[in-house]
Amino acid sequence: MSTGTAPTVTLDSVGMDFPVGRTTFTALDGVSLSLPERGFTTLLGPSGCGKSTLLRIIADVIQPTRGSVDLFGMTPHQARTSGLFGFVFQDPVLLPWRSALGNVELPLEAQGVSKSERRERAMEQLRLVGLDGFENHLPAKLSGGMARRVAIARALVVQPSILFLDEPFNGLDELRRRQMNVELQRIWSASGTTALLVTHNVAEAVFLSDTVVVMGRNPGHILTERTIDLPRPRNIDDALSPEFIAHERALTDLLSAHEAGIDDTGTSDG
Ligand SMILES: Nc1ncnc2c1ncn2[C@@H]1O[C@H](COP(=O)(O)OP(=O)(O)OP(=O)(O)O)[C@@H](O)[C@H]1O
């Protein structure tokens, strides 16, 4: 297991306002958070609570309106331009004319890594995600699950210090999703990277995480953090254990109670 305690990422009182016409919409307010090194942290919450916005702030896609973000002693911009980030998005977005291997090599090409080293490192990642033997397949010949594995291999090939995963298994059927969660756990554990996942799937959050950060909306904020102390490696059948179900239930109850307290005109009773 690869969980540590030193914080790699620290957010202090982060807020985000988006301009909407002549006014602004507050998507996030007062978000303070620490991600432990080599830990698996998940942002869980209902649609619109600002999970993706928070991930995009940490990943330097957008800049927060308020507050500060520190990654490994750097700003998000410095961390990104130092090549410390790996991204896996909802849609694998593979180049259709390049093989699985060619797609995984892509970020190394951008870094100017030599052809032989590129090939070696990309093959190693394809082996890690279980796609040995599929390196010459074009994306059109890969299943949805395989395409997502290629996307994970492409994100990990640069040996990122932090791996961002934004709903990476959306669109897969439930069984495939659970299988991919088992795979992701294995791959993350072997890679030794810090992971930050965005999901609205409670079972996925419990299965994968060391810590689940539960978010509420209007405006987006952190409701609580829950430590998932289930032993690793976790197997599909572990989702049937009383301990797993207790975590699921506690998180679901929390989200339901929060949603029940929201008045959708834009205020919350807390
Ligand atoms: N560029 C933008 N301009 C205006 N509003 C935005 C912008 N980006 C996000 N928002 C709003 O901020 C809120 C949070 O959006 P975000 O996508 O972060 O939520 P989420 O929790 O990831 O939701 P989902 O699970 O549906 O993806 C939403 O109300 C969204 O409409």
The ligand as an ORCA input file, in Angstrom:
! r2SCAN-3c Opt
* xyz 0 1
  N     -16.829     28.634    -16.897
  C     -17.929     28.686    -16.156
  N     -18.754     29.752    -16.198
  C     -19.872     29.820    -15.422
  N     -20.236     28.844    -14.560
  C     -19.453     27.758    -14.488
  C     -18.266     27.612    -15.277
  N     -17.702     26.417    -14.967
  C     -18.492     25.856    -14.043
  N     -19.535     26.644    -13.754
  C     -20.599     26.375    -12.790
  O     -19.991     26.076    -11.544
  C     -20.710     25.050    -10.864
  C     -19.799     23.907    -10.562
  O     -19.457     23.258    -11.787
  P     -18.568     21.932    -11.827
  O     -18.535     21.453    -13.224
  O     -17.296     22.197    -11.151
  O     -19.446     20.957    -10.921
  P     -19.308     19.403    -10.713
  O     -19.513     19.148     -9.264
  O     -18.039     18.919    -11.310
  O     -20.573     18.885    -11.529
  P     -20.763     17.578    -12.441
  O     -20.727     16.398    -11.512
  O     -22.104     17.781    -13.043
  O     -19.658     17.565    -13.455
  C     -21.874     24.672    -11.789
  O     -23.036     25.348    -11.362
  C     -21.424     25.146    -13.146
  O     -22.525     25.493    -13.960
*
